[in-house]
Amino acid sequence: MQEPTFLILTALAAGPQHGYGVITDVEGISGGRVVLRAGTLYAALDRLRAEGLIESEREEIVDGRVRRYYRLTGEGATRLSAEADRLTRHATAAVTRLRQGFSTAWGLS
């Protein structure tokens, strides 16, 4: 799973959001490292909706424009959870090996 997809699903895991909310949430989650442009976000949202990972929850009119809210589906939550578990396992392996390598290289036990 690509990082932007992971972050979008993570943003929606907290509850339904509209596009701009997802953009700001992704930026916050990533510490400002990932900044989604509107075109990129909406293409990703369309793809995630087609894959059944998210769905439109509701629409409202704000200042004459349609604001669509998206939410995570059960399948989306399952996929996000599996990816989070995978990343956790990889990060744990990296930290373990770094500690072992550092201890070995410096003669520490």
Residue frames as a rotation matrix with the C-alpha (Angstrom) as fourth column:
MET 1
0.589 0.808 0.000 0.00
0.808 -0.589 0.000 0.00
0.000 0.000 -1.000 0.00
GLN 2
-0.182 -0.628 0.757 1.38
0.576 -0.692 -0.436 3.40
0.797 0.357 0.487 -0.98
GLU 3
-0.788 -0.249 -0.563 1.97
0.615 -0.365 -0.699 5.91
-0.031 -0.897 0.441 1.81
PRO 4
-0.853 0.512 0.104 -0.67
-0.496 -0.856 0.147 8.43
0.164 0.073 0.984 0.65
THR 5
-0.079 0.837 -0.541 -3.30
-0.237 0.511 0.826 5.66
0.968 0.193 0.158 0.55
PHE 6
-0.284 -0.117 -0.952 -2.30
0.783 0.544 -0.301 4.52
0.553 -0.831 -0.063 4.03
LEU 7
-0.948 -0.155 -0.279 -2.54
0.293 -0.766 -0.572 8.08
-0.125 -0.624 0.771 5.34
ILE 8
-0.595 0.803 0.025 -5.91
-0.608 -0.471 0.639 8.75
0.525 0.365 0.769 3.69
LEU 9
0.091 0.628 -0.773 -7.36
0.163 0.756 0.634 5.58
0.983 -0.183 -0.033 5.21
THR 10
-0.535 -0.360 -0.765 -5.81
0.802 0.069 -0.593 6.49
0.266 -0.931 0.251 8.56
ALA 11
-0.970 0.206 0.129 -7.43
-0.225 -0.962 -0.153 9.92
0.092 -0.178 0.980 8.41
LEU 12
-0.219 0.959 -0.181 -10.81
-0.646 -0.004 0.763 8.35
0.731 0.285 0.620 7.71
ALA 13
-0.371 0.033 -0.928 -10.37
0.472 0.867 -0.158 5.78
0.800 -0.496 -0.337 10.50
ALA 14
-0.964 -0.016 -0.266 -11.18
0.242 -0.476 -0.845 8.57
-0.113 -0.879 0.463 12.99
GLY 15
-0.081 0.988 -0.130 -14.57
0.456 -0.080 -0.887 9.15
-0.887 -0.131 -0.444 11.33
PRO 16
0.396 0.331 0.857 -16.15
0.916 -0.077 -0.393 10.64
-0.064 0.940 -0.334 8.23
GLN 17
-0.165 -0.474 -0.865 -14.45
0.261 -0.867 0.425 13.66
-0.951 -0.155 0.267 6.69
HIS 18
0.938 0.346 -0.028 -14.75
0.093 -0.327 -0.940 15.85
-0.335 0.879 -0.339 3.64
GLY 19
0.679 -0.675 0.290 -11.88
0.587 0.262 -0.766 16.28
0.441 0.690 0.574 1.20
TYR 20
0.262 -0.615 0.744 -10.25
-0.324 -0.782 -0.532 19.32
0.909 -0.101 -0.404 2.76
GLY 21
0.674 0.030 0.738 -10.47
-0.735 0.134 0.665 17.66
-0.079 -0.991 0.112 6.18
VAL 22
0.900 -0.369 0.231 -8.64
0.380 0.925 -0.006 14.63
-0.211 0.093 0.973 4.80
ILE 23
0.472 -0.749 0.465 -5.95
0.340 -0.333 -0.880 16.86
0.813 0.574 0.097 3.26
THR 24
0.244 -0.374 0.895 -5.29
-0.712 -0.696 -0.097 18.67
0.658 -0.613 -0.436 6.55
ASP 25
0.807 0.094 0.582 -5.46
-0.509 0.609 0.608 15.46
-0.297 -0.788 0.539 8.59
VAL 26
0.831 -0.544 0.117 -2.96
0.530 0.709 -0.465 13.68
0.170 0.449 0.877 6.31
GLU 27
0.256 -0.753 0.607 -0.60
-0.038 -0.635 -0.772 16.62
0.966 0.174 -0.191 6.62
GLY 28
0.368 -0.050 0.928 -0.92
-0.890 -0.309 0.336 16.51
0.271 -0.950 -0.158 10.41
ILE 29
0.950 0.022 0.311 -0.50
-0.129 0.937 0.326 12.73
-0.284 -0.350 0.893 10.67
SER 30
0.648 -0.726 0.230 2.65
0.689 0.431 -0.582 12.88
0.323 0.536 0.780 8.53
GLY 31
0.248 -0.562 -0.789 4.12
0.666 -0.492 0.560 15.81
-0.703 -0.665 0.253 10.43
GLY 32
0.534 0.064 -0.843 3.83
-0.353 -0.889 -0.291 18.00
-0.768 0.453 -0.452 7.34
ARG 33
-0.523 -0.831 0.187 5.85
-0.228 0.348 0.909 15.61
-0.821 0.433 -0.372 5.20
VAL 34
-0.711 0.379 0.592 2.92
0.698 0.476 0.535 14.55
-0.079 0.794 -0.603 2.98
VAL 35
-0.461 0.574 -0.677 0.86
-0.258 -0.817 -0.516 17.35
-0.849 -0.063 0.525 1.47
LEU 36
-0.405 0.409 0.818 -1.87
0.788 0.610 0.086 16.16
-0.464 0.679 -0.569 -0.88
ARG 37
-0.927 0.221 -0.304 -3.13
-0.345 -0.822 0.453 18.36
-0.150 0.524 0.838 -3.68
ALA 38
-0.121 0.984 0.129 -6.86
-0.674 0.014 -0.738 18.35
-0.729 -0.176 0.662 -4.30
GLY 39
0.325 0.244 -0.914 -6.56
-0.918 0.314 -0.242 16.60
0.228 0.918 0.326 -7.67
THR 40
-0.612 -0.636 -0.470 -4.39
-0.445 0.768 -0.460 13.86
0.654 -0.072 -0.753 -6.20
LEU 41
-0.824 0.341 0.453 -6.73
-0.377 0.267 -0.887 13.39
-0.423 -0.901 -0.092 -3.24
TYR 42
0.117 0.987 -0.106 -9.91
-0.781 0.025 -0.623 13.13
-0.613 0.156 0.775 -5.30
ALA 43
0.109 -0.165 -0.980 -8.32
-0.792 0.581 -0.186 10.68
0.601 0.797 -0.067 -7.74
ALA 44
-0.872 -0.467 -0.148 -7.26
-0.262 0.699 -0.665 8.56
0.414 -0.541 -0.732 -4.74
LEU 45
-0.573 0.733 0.366 -10.72
-0.511 0.029 -0.859 8.83
-0.640 -0.679 0.358 -3.16
ASP 46
0.326 0.681 -0.656 -12.35
-0.943 0.183 -0.278 7.69
-0.069 0.709 0.701 -6.42
ARG 47
-0.231 -0.510 -0.828 -9.96
-0.538 0.776 -0.328 4.71
0.811 0.370 -0.454 -6.61
LEU 48
-0.970 -0.151 0.188 -10.50
-0.236 0.428 -0.873 3.78
0.052 -0.891 -0.451 -2.94
ARG 49
-0.184 0.976 0.119 -14.25
-0.755 -0.062 -0.653 4.00
-0.630 -0.210 0.748 -3.42
ALA 50
0.312 0.249 -0.917 -14.05
-0.872 0.457 -0.173 1.76
0.376 0.854 0.359 -6.51
GLU 51
-0.546 -0.610 -0.574 -12.03
-0.285 0.780 -0.558 -0.75
0.788 -0.141 -0.599 -4.44
GLY 52
0.409 0.828 -0.385 -14.70
0.179 0.341 0.923 -0.72
0.895 -0.446 -0.009 -1.72
LEU 53
-0.392 -0.658 -0.643 -12.34
0.792 0.115 -0.600 0.65
0.468 -0.745 0.476 0.95
ILE 54
-0.872 0.227 -0.433 -14.28
0.092 -0.794 -0.601 3.88
-0.480 -0.564 0.671 1.47
GLU 55
-0.275 0.815 0.511 -17.75
0.932 0.096 0.349 5.15
0.235 0.572 -0.786 0.63
SER 56
-0.685 0.187 0.704 -19.55
-0.114 -0.982 0.150 8.45
0.720 0.022 0.694 0.42
GLU 57
-0.762 0.415 -0.497 -21.50
0.633 0.317 -0.706 9.07
-0.135 -0.853 -0.505 3.58
ARG 58
0.384 0.885 -0.262 -23.35
0.771 -0.463 -0.436 12.28
-0.508 -0.034 -0.861 2.86
GLU 59
-0.482 -0.450 0.752 -23.24
0.763 -0.637 0.107 15.54
0.431 0.626 0.650 0.97
GLU 60
0.296 0.575 -0.762 -23.99
0.758 -0.627 -0.178 19.07
-0.581 -0.525 -0.622 2.08
ILE 61
0.370 -0.116 0.922 -24.00
0.690 -0.630 -0.357 22.43
0.622 0.768 -0.153 0.36
VAL 62
0.306 -0.374 -0.876 -21.57
0.713 -0.519 0.471 24.97
-0.631 -0.768 0.108 1.80
ASP 63
-0.162 -0.315 -0.935 -21.27
-0.220 -0.913 0.345 28.39
-0.962 0.261 0.078 0.16
GLY 64
0.513 0.532 -0.674 -22.99
-0.752 -0.100 -0.651 27.03
-0.414 0.841 0.349 -2.94
ARG 65
-0.225 -0.657 -0.719 -20.57
-0.837 0.508 -0.202 24.10
0.498 0.557 -0.665 -3.32
VAL 66
0.797 0.485 -0.360 -21.13
-0.294 0.832 0.469 20.43
0.528 -0.268 0.806 -2.65
ARG 67
-0.253 -0.824 0.507 -19.11
-0.951 0.117 -0.286 19.05
0.176 -0.555 -0.813 0.25
ARG 68
0.555 0.392 -0.734 -18.96
-0.363 0.908 0.210 15.26
0.748 0.150 0.646 0.17
TYR 69
0.146 -0.449 0.882 -18.06
-0.964 0.138 0.229 13.28
-0.224 -0.883 -0.412 3.28
TYR 70
0.145 -0.226 -0.963 -16.27
-0.466 0.843 -0.268 9.94
0.873 0.488 0.017 3.02
ARG 71
0.421 -0.050 0.906 -16.02
-0.868 0.268 0.418 7.13
-0.263 -0.962 0.069 5.52
LEU 72
-0.693 -0.713 -0.102 -14.02
-0.721 0.688 0.086 3.95
0.009 0.133 -0.991 5.88
THR 73
0.413 0.776 -0.477 -15.84
-0.696 0.606 0.384 0.69
0.587 0.173 0.791 5.06
GLY 74
0.810 -0.097 0.578 -15.38
-0.373 0.675 0.637 -2.56
-0.452 -0.731 0.511 6.97
GLU 75
0.770 -0.544 0.334 -13.08
0.635 0.603 -0.482 -3.77
0.061 0.583 0.810 4.19
GLY 76
0.450 -0.600 0.661 -11.15
-0.057 -0.758 -0.649 -0.50
0.891 0.254 -0.376 4.38
ALA 77
0.564 -0.205 0.800 -10.68
-0.824 -0.212 0.526 -0.92
0.062 -0.956 -0.288 8.14
THR 78
0.875 -0.226 0.429 -9.51
0.116 0.957 0.267 -4.51
-0.471 -0.184 0.863 7.62
ARG 79
0.625 -0.655 0.424 -6.98
0.621 0.089 -0.778 -3.50
0.473 0.750 0.463 4.96
LEU 80
0.425 -0.450 0.786 -5.73
-0.456 -0.856 -0.243 -0.54
0.782 -0.255 -0.569 7.03
SER 81
0.728 -0.102 0.678 -5.32
-0.629 0.293 0.720 -2.77
-0.272 -0.951 0.149 10.09
ALA 82
0.836 -0.423 0.350 -3.41
0.484 0.868 -0.109 -5.39
-0.257 0.261 0.931 8.09
GLU 83
0.469 -0.680 0.563 -1.10
0.375 -0.424 -0.824 -2.73
0.800 0.598 0.057 6.64
ALA 84
0.501 -0.264 0.824 -0.51
-0.727 -0.645 0.235 -1.18
0.469 -0.717 -0.515 10.07
ASP 85
0.842 -0.183 0.508 0.38
-0.211 0.753 0.623 -4.62
-0.497 -0.631 0.596 11.44
ARG 86
0.723 -0.582 0.372 2.77
0.671 0.463 -0.579 -5.22
0.165 0.669 0.725 8.53
LEU 87
0.397 -0.571 0.719 4.49
-0.071 -0.799 -0.596 -1.87
0.915 0.185 -0.358 9.05
THR 88
0.669 -0.103 0.736 4.76
-0.741 -0.155 0.653 -2.50
0.047 -0.982 -0.181 12.79
ARG 89
0.868 -0.356 0.347 6.42
0.267 0.922 0.280 -5.88
-0.420 -0.151 0.895 12.19
HIS 90
0.522 -0.691 0.500 8.90
0.644 -0.065 -0.762 -4.32
0.559 0.720 0.412 9.77
ALA 91
0.418 -0.343 0.842 9.69
-0.452 -0.882 -0.135 -1.42
0.788 -0.324 -0.523 12.10
THR 92
0.822 -0.094 0.561 10.19
-0.498 0.359 0.790 -3.83
-0.275 -0.929 0.248 15.02
ALA 93
0.765 -0.567 0.306 12.58
0.628 0.762 -0.156 -5.93
-0.145 0.311 0.939 12.93
ALA 94
0.408 -0.621 0.669 14.53
0.310 -0.595 -0.742 -2.83
0.859 0.510 -0.050 11.91
VAL 95
0.533 -0.172 0.828 14.85
-0.717 -0.612 0.334 -1.55
0.450 -0.772 -0.450 15.49
THR 96
0.899 -0.183 0.399 15.88
-0.119 0.774 0.622 -4.99
-0.422 -0.606 0.674 16.76
ARG 97
0.624 -0.686 0.374 18.55
0.769 0.452 -0.452 -5.34
0.141 0.570 0.810 14.10
LEU 98
0.412 -0.469 0.781 19.83
-0.080 -0.873 -0.482 -1.83
0.907 0.136 -0.397 14.66
ARG 99
0.689 -0.120 0.715 20.19
-0.724 -0.158 0.671 -2.49
0.032 -0.980 -0.196 18.37
GLN 100
0.840 -0.380 0.386 21.92
0.268 0.911 0.314 -5.83
-0.471 -0.161 0.867 17.73
GLY 101
0.536 -0.642 0.549 24.21
0.689 -0.043 -0.724 -4.35
0.488 0.766 0.419 15.10
PHE 102
0.496 -0.325 0.805 25.04
-0.406 -0.907 -0.116 -1.33
0.768 -0.269 -0.582 17.24
SER 103
0.798 -0.168 0.579 25.80
-0.524 0.283 0.803 -3.52
-0.299 -0.944 0.138 20.27
THR 104
0.752 -0.517 0.409 27.97
0.581 0.813 -0.041 -5.87
-0.311 0.268 0.912 18.20
ALA 105
0.517 -0.554 0.652 29.82
0.464 -0.459 -0.758 -3.07
0.720 0.694 0.020 16.44
TRP 106
0.277 -0.369 0.887 30.64
-0.592 -0.793 -0.145 -1.34
0.757 -0.485 -0.438 19.73
GLY 107
-0.558 -0.555 -0.617 31.30
0.043 0.724 -0.689 -4.49
0.829 -0.411 -0.380 21.74
LEU 108
-0.543 0.470 0.696 28.29
-0.838 -0.357 -0.413 -3.90
0.055 -0.807 0.588 23.99
SER 109
-0.920 0.280 -0.273 26.10
0.252 0.959 0.132 -6.67
0.299 0.053 -0.953 25.35
